[in-house]
Amino acid sequence: MRVLRLVAATFMARPLMAQTPPAVDREFRAVWVATVGNIDWPSKPGLSTWEQQRELLAILDRTVALNMNAVVFHVRPGADALYASPYEPWSQYITGRQGRGPEPPWDPLAFAVEQAHKRGLELHAWFNPYRAAYNRDTGIARTHIARTNPKLVRQYGRFLWMDPGDPEVRRRSLRAIVDVVKRYDVDGVHIDDYFYPYPENDASGKRMDFPDSETYARYVASGGKLAKDDWRRSNVDKLIEAMYKEVHAAKPWVRVGISPFGIWRPGYPPQIKGFDAYAELYADSKKWLQNGWADYFAPQLYWPISPPEQSFPVLYDWWLSQNTKHRHVWPGLASYRIGENNQRRVTSQEIVAEIDTMRARNASLGHIHFNMTALMKSPDSLDERLLSRYASPALVPASPWLGAKAPGAPTARAARDTATGDIVLRLAPTQGEKVWLWTVRTYAGETWTNEVLPGWLRAHRLADPGTRRAVVTAVSRTGVESRAVEVRVP
């Protein structure tokens, strides 16, 4: 093995030269990895541990290759777990049989967190708080809530649902979320648009009401005064508020994300028409945003720019106008619809035009692609078009309300490998601190280049041996940068 011979240079922690390097881009660039129905991962149930791990690594590597910075990983699709849960059975999407753990044993969430962090990616754990199962069949494990506590579960259309009106359901859902926050080094927790279920019809085509009359009757008998629809919204409100408080009580830096249906109510703003999530899902998402019960809000804006009745920019601007607590608004994009052979079909150019539309606003930039399969298959040259917009890596926008303290200025020095001529940076955090990410800005050939590196790195080889300047910062878990320091390049 060749031993590198390095010529050390003096570390310079001094004010930056007159030509200040450009700031590193700030944009949340994320993708949903759906496990329900094996949509994105694993590709089918029953794969070996090694095959599942290879698929997951390929997902993370593609995310890095596209200069993205976060993965939203589906870990609880329906009162089950794609991790080693003390409370709920293993998901059938892992082994094909609910309750059966993988062989050889492994923990997909622990693996995903570790491998994402090695790559400098955030990993957000995605939960469904109310769905219990797709249907009532013999495939439900003995440890599933439908068997251990059936009084909490309701059959509604194709699905089994936990009753949001029962406080025990809320307690169990919060227990699952907080357990993951405490035991895994996740960067965020996330729920999407499934609250009370989307309406279903019976065999005759008649709309069915969710079967919670007994639960509501108990509420009224205990002195409750709310009308049934308001009571349902109140039940969901209680979950959202408690989730926000309990997650941050466990780990203050972990972001809470919510991805509601993209229209709060028809008529808001006036030209908007469509599904009424406030009345049908009992989701008062505007209230959650304005109460600050989320650190980032990802309304699913799955409509193109031009149709006035569901216009992407009109809806995006409306959500920004409701953001009175100045949280992050990072919409969901319908990348999965590229190539669909129906009226909802979009092009990859539409997706990048939506990114451009958001960048034209004075807002905390970010978005989430649904779904990972679109990025893996890259229909209509999607990945190539995204790279034209993700030309440089980006930091996730900071969340100073979760922790505004800047890391200490890092210690850095540069040395030249005399065998290759390459420049190697040596990086170290302030004593006693743990760095989440490094930024490295280098100047060569009259051009600045930005890099974002995982904080565990202690040595980094610069791509251009002609680099004349190097500037380094440390980044905290809440996205706050340290003071920049310049390293003398030999």
C-alpha positions as CSV (number, residue, x, y, z in Angstrom):
1,M,0.0,0.0,0.0
2,R,1.4,3.4,-1.0
3,V,1.9,5.7,2.0
4,L,0.9,9.3,1.2
5,R,3.6,11.9,1.8
6,L,2.0,15.2,2.8
7,V,3.5,18.6,3.0
8,A,1.7,20.5,5.7
9,A,0.6,24.1,5.4
10,T,-0.1,26.6,8.1
11,F,-3.8,26.8,9.2
12,M,-5.1,30.3,8.8
13,A,-8.2,31.2,10.8
14,R,-8.3,34.7,9.6
15,P,-10.8,37.1,8.1
16,L,-11.8,36.2,4.5
17,M,-10.1,38.0,1.7
18,A,-11.7,40.8,-0.1
19,Q,-13.3,38.5,-2.6
20,T,-15.9,36.9,-0.4
21,P,-16.9,33.3,-1.5
22,P,-20.6,32.8,-2.5
23,A,-22.9,31.3,0.1
24,V,-23.8,27.7,-0.2
25,D,-27.2,27.2,-1.7
26,R,-30.1,26.5,0.8
27,E,-32.9,24.2,-0.5
28,F,-34.6,21.2,0.9
29,R,-34.4,18.6,-1.9
30,A,-36.1,15.5,-0.7
31,V,-37.9,12.4,-2.0
32,W,-40.6,10.1,-0.5
33,V,-39.6,6.4,-0.3
34,A,-43.0,4.6,0.0
35,T,-43.1,1.1,1.4
36,V,-46.9,0.5,1.4
37,G,-47.7,-1.9,-1.3
38,N,-44.0,-2.1,-2.1
39,I,-44.4,1.1,-4.1
40,D,-40.7,2.1,-3.9
41,W,-38.9,-0.2,-1.5
42,P,-38.4,-3.1,-1.2
43,S,-39.3,-3.9,-4.8
44,K,-41.3,-6.9,-3.6
45,P,-41.8,-8.7,-0.3
46,G,-39.6,-11.7,0.6
47,L,-36.3,-10.5,-0.8
48,S,-33.2,-11.6,1.1
49,T,-31.7,-9.2,3.6
50,W,-28.8,-8.6,1.1
51,E,-31.1,-7.8,-1.8
52,Q,-33.1,-5.4,0.4
53,Q,-30.0,-3.6,1.5
54,R,-28.7,-3.4,-2.0
55,E,-31.9,-1.8,-3.2
56,L,-31.9,0.7,-0.3
57,L,-28.3,1.6,-0.9
58,A,-29.1,2.2,-4.6
59,I,-31.9,4.6,-3.5
60,L,-29.5,6.6,-1.2
61,D,-26.8,6.7,-3.9
62,R,-29.2,8.0,-6.5
63,T,-30.3,10.7,-4.1
64,V,-26.7,11.8,-3.5
65,A,-25.9,11.6,-7.2
66,L,-28.8,14.1,-7.9
67,N,-27.4,16.6,-5.3
68,M,-30.4,16.1,-3.1
69,N,-30.2,16.1,0.7
70,A,-33.1,14.2,2.3
71,V,-35.1,11.0,2.2
72,V,-38.5,10.6,3.8
73,F,-38.7,6.9,4.6
74,H,-42.0,5.1,5.2
75,V,-41.6,3.2,8.4
76,R,-45.2,2.7,9.6
77,P,-47.7,2.3,6.7
78,G,-50.4,0.7,8.9
79,A,-50.0,-0.1,12.6
80,D,-46.9,-2.1,11.6
81,A,-43.2,-1.4,11.5
82,L,-40.3,-1.5,9.0
83,Y,-38.0,-1.4,12.1
84,A,-37.6,-3.4,15.3
85,S,-40.6,-2.1,17.2
86,P,-41.4,-3.2,20.7
87,Y,-45.1,-2.4,20.1
88,E,-46.1,-3.3,16.5
89,P,-45.5,-6.3,14.2
90,W,-43.1,-6.4,11.4
91,S,-44.6,-5.2,8.1
92,Q,-45.7,-7.7,5.5
93,Y,-43.9,-5.5,2.9
94,I,-40.6,-6.8,4.3
95,T,-41.1,-10.6,4.3
96,G,-44.5,-11.2,2.8
97,R,-46.0,-12.1,6.1
98,Q,-46.9,-9.6,8.8
99,G,-45.2,-10.3,12.1
100,R,-42.4,-12.3,10.6
101,G,-39.0,-10.5,10.9
102,P,-36.3,-10.5,8.3
103,E,-33.8,-13.3,8.0
104,P,-31.0,-12.8,8.6
105,P,-32.2,-10.3,11.1
106,W,-31.6,-6.6,10.4
107,D,-33.3,-3.3,11.1
108,P,-34.1,-1.3,7.9
109,L,-34.6,2.0,9.7
110,A,-31.3,1.7,11.7
111,F,-29.5,0.8,8.4
112,A,-31.2,3.6,6.5
113,V,-30.2,6.2,9.1
114,E,-26.6,5.0,9.3
115,Q,-26.1,4.9,5.5
116,A,-27.9,8.2,4.9
117,H,-25.8,10.0,7.4
118,K,-22.6,8.5,6.0
119,R,-23.6,10.2,2.7
120,G,-24.6,13.5,4.4
121,L,-28.3,12.9,3.8
122,E,-31.1,13.6,6.3
123,L,-33.4,10.7,7.0
124,H,-37.0,11.5,8.1
125,A,-39.2,8.7,9.4
126,W,-42.7,8.7,7.8
127,F,-45.7,7.4,9.8
128,N,-49.4,6.8,9.1
129,P,-51.1,7.5,12.5
130,Y,-54.5,6.0,11.8
131,R,-54.5,3.4,9.0
132,A,-54.5,-0.1,10.5
133,A,-54.5,-2.4,7.5
134,Y,-55.7,-2.7,3.9
135,N,-58.3,-5.3,4.7
136,R,-59.4,-7.8,7.3
137,D,-57.8,-11.1,6.4
138,T,-55.8,-14.0,7.8
139,G,-52.5,-12.2,7.0
140,I,-52.9,-9.9,10.0
141,A,-50.4,-10.9,12.8
142,R,-51.5,-11.9,16.3
143,T,-49.7,-8.8,17.7
144,H,-51.5,-6.4,15.4
145,I,-54.0,-3.9,17.0
146,A,-56.9,-5.5,15.0
147,R,-56.3,-8.6,17.1
148,T,-55.0,-7.3,20.3
149,N,-57.4,-4.4,20.7
150,P,-60.2,-4.7,18.0
151,K,-62.5,-2.2,19.8
152,L,-60.1,0.6,18.5
153,V,-60.4,-0.5,14.9
154,R,-63.1,0.1,12.3
155,Q,-63.8,-1.5,8.9
156,Y,-64.3,1.3,6.4
157,G,-64.4,0.3,2.7
158,R,-61.2,-1.5,1.7
159,F,-59.3,-0.6,4.8
160,L,-59.1,-1.1,8.5
161,W,-58.7,2.2,10.4
162,M,-58.0,3.0,14.0
163,D,-60.7,5.4,15.3
164,P,-59.2,8.9,15.6
165,G,-61.8,9.7,18.2
166,D,-60.5,7.3,20.7
167,P,-57.8,8.8,23.0
168,E,-56.1,5.4,23.1
169,V,-55.5,5.5,19.4
170,R,-53.8,8.8,19.7
171,R,-51.7,7.5,22.6
172,R,-50.6,4.5,20.6
173,S,-49.7,6.5,17.5
174,L,-47.7,9.0,19.5
175,R,-46.0,6.2,21.4
176,A,-44.8,4.7,18.1
177,I,-43.5,8.1,16.8
178,V,-41.7,9.1,20.0
179,D,-40.2,5.6,20.4
180,V,-38.5,6.0,17.0
181,V,-37.3,9.5,17.9
182,K,-35.7,8.3,21.1
183,R,-34.1,5.1,19.7
184,Y,-33.0,6.2,16.2
185,D,-30.9,9.2,15.1
186,V,-33.6,10.4,12.7
187,D,-33.5,14.0,11.5
188,G,-37.3,14.3,11.2
189,V,-40.6,12.7,11.6
190,H,-43.3,13.0,9.0
191,I,-47.0,12.3,8.4
192,D,-48.9,12.7,5.2
193,D,-52.5,13.3,4.1
194,Y,-54.3,10.3,5.7
195,F,-56.3,11.5,8.7
196,Y,-59.9,10.5,8.7
197,P,-60.1,8.3,5.6
198,Y,-60.9,9.5,2.1
199,P,-64.6,8.8,1.4
200,E,-65.6,5.4,0.2
201,N,-68.8,4.1,-1.3
202,D,-70.7,0.9,-0.6
203,A,-71.6,-1.7,-3.2
204,S,-74.5,0.3,-4.3
205,G,-72.4,3.4,-4.9
206,K,-73.7,5.2,-1.8
207,R,-71.2,7.3,0.2
208,M,-70.4,5.6,3.6
209,D,-69.9,7.6,6.8
210,F,-67.0,6.6,9.0
211,P,-68.4,4.3,11.7
212,D,-67.5,6.2,14.8
213,S,-71.1,6.9,16.2
214,E,-70.4,5.0,19.4
215,T,-67.2,6.9,20.0
216,Y,-69.0,10.2,19.5
217,A,-71.8,9.2,21.7
218,R,-69.3,8.5,24.5
219,Y,-67.9,12.0,24.0
220,V,-71.3,13.6,24.2
221,A,-72.2,11.5,27.3
222,S,-69.0,12.8,29.0
223,G,-70.2,16.4,28.5
224,G,-68.7,17.2,25.0
225,K,-70.5,20.0,23.2
226,L,-68.9,20.0,19.7
227,A,-70.9,19.0,16.6
228,K,-69.6,15.7,15.1
229,D,-67.6,17.3,12.3
230,D,-65.9,19.8,14.7
231,W,-65.3,16.9,17.1
232,R,-63.5,14.9,14.4
233,R,-61.3,17.9,13.5
234,S,-60.6,18.4,17.2
235,N,-59.4,14.8,17.5
236,V,-56.9,15.3,14.6
237,D,-55.8,18.7,16.1
238,K,-55.0,17.0,19.4
239,L,-52.8,14.5,17.7
240,I,-50.9,17.1,15.6
241,E,-50.3,19.4,18.6
242,A,-49.2,16.5,20.9
243,M,-46.9,15.1,18.3
244,Y,-45.1,18.4,17.9
245,K,-44.7,18.9,21.6
246,E,-43.7,15.3,22.4
247,V,-41.2,14.9,19.6
248,H,-39.4,18.1,20.7
249,A,-39.5,17.1,24.3
250,A,-37.6,14.0,23.3
251,K,-35.1,15.6,20.9
252,P,-35.5,19.4,20.3
253,W,-33.6,19.4,16.9
254,V,-35.8,16.7,15.2
255,R,-38.0,18.4,12.6
256,V,-41.7,17.6,12.5
257,G,-43.1,17.6,9.0
258,I,-46.7,17.4,7.7
259,S,-47.8,16.8,4.1
260,P,-51.5,17.5,3.9
261,F,-53.7,17.5,0.8
262,G,-52.7,20.5,-1.3
263,I,-56.0,22.3,-1.1
264,W,-57.2,23.4,2.4
265,R,-60.7,24.2,1.2
266,P,-62.2,25.1,-2.2
267,G,-62.4,28.8,-2.6
268,Y,-59.1,29.4,-0.8
269,P,-57.9,31.3,-2.7
270,P,-61.1,32.2,-4.6
271,Q,-60.4,30.6,-7.9
272,I,-59.5,27.2,-6.4
273,K,-61.9,24.2,-6.8
274,G,-61.6,20.6,-5.8
275,F,-61.6,18.2,-2.9
276,D,-62.4,19.7,0.6
277,A,-59.9,18.1,3.0
278,Y,-61.2,20.2,5.8
279,A,-64.7,18.8,5.5
280,E,-63.9,15.3,4.2
281,L,-60.6,14.3,6.0
282,Y,-61.3,16.6,9.0
283,A,-57.9,18.1,8.5
284,D,-57.6,21.8,9.5
285,S,-54.1,22.1,8.0
286,K,-54.2,25.9,7.9
287,K,-54.7,25.9,11.6
288,W,-51.7,23.6,12.2
289,L,-49.5,25.8,10.1
290,Q,-50.6,29.0,11.8
291,N,-50.2,27.5,15.2
292,G,-46.7,26.4,14.4
293,W,-47.4,22.7,15.0
294,A,-44.9,21.7,12.3
295,D,-41.3,22.7,11.4
296,Y,-42.0,22.1,7.7
297,F,-45.2,22.0,5.8
298,A,-45.3,20.0,2.5
299,P,-48.8,20.5,0.9
300,Q,-49.2,18.1,-1.9
301,L,-49.4,20.5,-4.8
302,Y,-49.8,17.8,-7.5
303,W,-51.3,20.1,-10.1
304,P,-49.6,21.9,-13.0
305,I,-48.8,25.6,-13.3
306,S,-51.4,26.6,-15.8
307,P,-54.9,25.2,-14.9
308,P,-56.5,28.1,-12.9
309,E,-58.8,25.9,-10.7
310,Q,-55.8,24.0,-9.3
311,S,-52.8,26.1,-10.2
312,F,-49.5,25.2,-8.6
313,P,-48.2,28.8,-8.1
314,V,-51.6,30.1,-6.9
315,L,-51.8,27.4,-4.3
316,Y,-48.1,27.8,-3.3
317,D,-48.5,31.5,-2.9
318,W,-51.6,31.0,-0.8
319,W,-49.8,28.6,1.6
320,L,-47.0,31.1,1.9
321,S,-49.5,33.8,2.8
322,Q,-50.8,31.6,5.7
323,N,-47.4,30.9,7.1
324,T,-47.6,33.4,9.9
325,K,-45.1,31.5,12.2
326,H,-42.5,31.5,9.4
327,R,-42.1,27.8,9.2
328,H,-40.7,26.1,6.1
329,V,-43.2,25.5,3.3
330,W,-41.8,22.8,1.0
331,P,-44.5,21.4,-1.3
332,G,-44.8,17.9,-2.6
333,L,-44.3,17.5,-6.4
334,A,-46.1,15.0,-8.6
335,S,-43.0,13.5,-10.2
336,Y,-44.7,10.1,-10.3
337,R,-47.2,11.4,-12.9
338,I,-44.5,11.8,-15.5
339,G,-45.4,9.4,-18.3
340,E,-48.8,8.4,-16.9
341,N,-51.2,7.6,-19.7
342,N,-54.1,9.7,-18.5
343,Q,-55.3,13.3,-18.2
344,R,-53.1,13.9,-15.1
345,R,-49.9,13.1,-17.1
346,V,-47.1,15.7,-16.6
347,T,-43.7,16.2,-18.2
348,S,-40.3,16.5,-16.5
349,Q,-40.2,20.0,-17.8
350,E,-43.3,20.8,-15.8
351,I,-41.6,19.6,-12.6
352,V,-38.5,21.8,-13.2
353,A,-40.8,24.7,-14.1
354,E,-42.5,24.3,-10.7
355,I,-39.0,24.4,-9.0
356,D,-38.2,27.5,-10.9
357,T,-41.6,29.0,-9.8
358,M,-40.7,28.4,-6.2
359,R,-37.2,29.8,-6.6
360,A,-38.6,33.1,-7.9
361,R,-40.3,33.7,-4.5
362,N,-38.7,35.1,-1.4
363,A,-39.2,32.0,0.7
364,S,-37.4,29.2,2.4
365,L,-36.8,27.0,-0.6
366,G,-37.6,23.3,-0.7
367,H,-39.8,20.5,-2.1
368,I,-40.3,16.8,-2.0
369,H,-40.7,14.5,-5.0
370,F,-43.2,11.7,-4.9
371,N,-41.8,9.2,-5.5
372,M,-38.4,7.5,-5.5
373,T,-39.4,5.2,-8.3
374,A,-39.7,8.2,-10.6
375,L,-36.1,9.2,-9.7
376,M,-34.8,5.6,-10.2
377,K,-36.5,5.2,-13.6
378,S,-36.1,8.8,-14.7
379,P,-39.0,9.0,-17.2
380,D,-38.8,11.8,-19.8
381,S,-35.1,12.5,-18.8
382,L,-36.3,13.6,-15.3
383,D,-33.0,13.1,-13.6
384,E,-31.1,15.0,-16.3
385,R,-33.5,17.9,-16.0
386,L,-33.3,17.9,-12.2
387,L,-29.5,18.0,-12.3
388,S,-29.8,21.1,-14.4
389,R,-31.5,22.7,-11.4
390,Y,-29.4,20.9,-8.7
391,A,-26.1,21.7,-10.3
392,S,-24.5,22.4,-6.9
393,P,-25.2,20.7,-3.5
394,A,-27.4,22.5,-1.1
395,L,-27.8,22.8,2.7
396,V,-31.3,22.3,4.1
397,P,-32.6,25.7,5.2
398,A,-31.9,26.3,8.9
399,S,-34.6,25.9,11.6
400,P,-33.3,28.3,14.2
401,W,-36.4,28.0,16.4
402,L,-35.2,24.5,17.1
403,G,-31.7,25.7,18.1
404,A,-30.0,28.9,16.9
405,K,-26.6,28.4,18.4
406,A,-23.9,28.3,15.8
407,P,-21.1,25.7,16.0
408,G,-17.7,26.8,17.0
409,A,-15.4,27.7,14.1
410,P,-13.7,24.5,12.8
411,T,-10.0,23.8,12.8
412,A,-8.7,23.1,9.4
413,R,-5.4,22.8,7.5
414,A,-4.4,21.9,4.0
415,A,-1.6,19.7,2.9
416,R,-0.3,18.6,-0.5
417,D,0.2,15.0,-1.4
418,T,3.7,15.1,-2.9
419,A,3.1,11.9,-4.9
420,T,-0.1,13.1,-6.7
421,G,0.0,16.8,-6.2
422,D,-3.5,16.6,-4.7
423,I,-4.6,18.9,-1.9
424,V,-6.0,17.2,1.2
425,L,-8.0,19.2,3.8
426,R,-7.8,18.0,7.4
427,L,-11.0,19.0,9.3
428,A,-11.7,19.0,13.1
429,P,-14.7,20.5,15.1
430,T,-14.4,22.7,18.1
431,Q,-13.5,20.5,21.1
432,G,-16.5,18.9,22.6
433,E,-18.8,19.5,19.6
434,K,-20.2,17.1,17.0
435,V,-20.5,18.5,13.5
436,W,-23.4,17.5,11.4
437,L,-22.1,18.7,8.0
438,W,-19.1,20.6,6.6
439,T,-19.2,23.1,3.8
440,V,-16.1,23.5,1.7
441,R,-15.8,26.3,-0.8
442,T,-12.8,26.3,-3.1
443,Y,-11.5,28.8,-5.6
444,A,-9.7,27.6,-8.7
445,G,-9.5,28.9,-12.2
446,E,-11.4,32.1,-11.3
447,T,-14.4,29.9,-10.2
448,W,-15.8,29.0,-6.8
449,T,-17.0,25.5,-6.2
450,N,-19.2,24.5,-3.3
451,E,-19.3,21.1,-1.5
452,V,-21.4,19.8,1.4
453,L,-19.7,16.9,3.3
454,P,-20.8,14.6,6.1
455,G,-19.6,15.8,9.5
456,W,-17.8,12.5,10.3
457,L,-15.2,13.2,7.7
458,R,-11.8,14.3,8.9
459,A,-9.9,14.4,5.6
460,H,-11.1,15.5,2.2
461,R,-9.2,15.4,-1.1
462,L,-9.9,18.5,-3.2
463,A,-11.0,17.7,-6.8
464,D,-8.8,20.5,-8.4
465,P,-5.1,20.5,-7.5
466,G,-5.0,24.0,-8.8
467,T,-7.1,25.3,-5.9
468,R,-5.9,28.6,-4.6
469,R,-8.3,29.2,-1.7
470,A,-10.4,27.0,0.6
471,V,-13.1,28.2,3.0
472,V,-14.7,25.9,5.6
473,T,-17.7,26.0,7.9
474,A,-19.3,23.6,10.3
475,V,-23.1,23.1,10.3
476,S,-25.3,22.1,13.2
477,R,-28.2,19.7,13.2
478,T,-30.7,22.6,12.9
479,G,-28.8,23.9,9.9
480,V,-26.9,26.8,11.5
481,E,-23.4,27.5,10.1
482,S,-20.4,28.4,12.0
483,R,-18.1,31.4,11.3
484,A,-16.2,30.7,8.1
485,V,-12.5,30.2,8.2
486,E,-10.0,30.3,5.4
487,V,-7.3,27.7,4.9
488,R,-4.0,28.6,3.4
489,V,-3.5,26.3,0.4
490,P,0.2,25.2,-0.3
